Amino acid sequence: MSVTAVPLRPVKRSMLVKFWLALALLALAAGAIAWAGTESSQFRTTASGLQYRVIKEGSGASPTLTDVALIDYTGKLEDGTVFDSTKGKQPVPMPVQGSIPGFSEGLRLMNKGSTYRFRIPSALAYGEQGAGGVIPPNATLDFEVTLHEFLPMAALQGMMGPQGAPGEAPAGPPEQR
């Protein structure tokens, strides 16, 4: 039994150089595409130190300090412990100016229909004192927030009666009001 060997032609050096250059360019392109794909999972940092990431972009205007935002949120500690959540409940009204500084700043970055993730450093949250035995001192907080709607505080107060309940009439006769 005999084996017939087919001789291979020698490869020119210039072809090897072109092959390795093409391979290097392909690797660079793959790396660039992979890096571009991770951009949405990276946090941006504001001048105050708040970190945020856009999960879902909304549209339209953003709330101001004098607005009340209707939101869903889940708040976690750095170790992943959930300390508060509105998931599975009705969205809650949140006065933009009535929340911790980092949360207020984050809400003002959002627009209707958007979902953001915030990392709020301790200095923009509850600081050295913590909160109610649930949030330890110097805790960085992680929130995922969906902004459904927002209204000016004045419009919301106009819908509420002076007693604070929707549609509730003022107390006392009209001449005393």
Buried (B, 14 or more C-beta within 10 A) or exposed (E): EEEEEEEEEEEEEEEEEEEEEEEEEEEEEEEEEEEEEEEEEEEEEEEEBBBBBBBEEBEEEBBEEEBBBBBBBBBBBEEEEEBEBBEEEEBEBBBBBEBBBBBBBBBBBBBBBBBBBBBBBBBBBBBEEBBEEEBBEBBBBBBBBBBBBBBEBEEBEEEEBEEEEEEEEEEEEEEEE
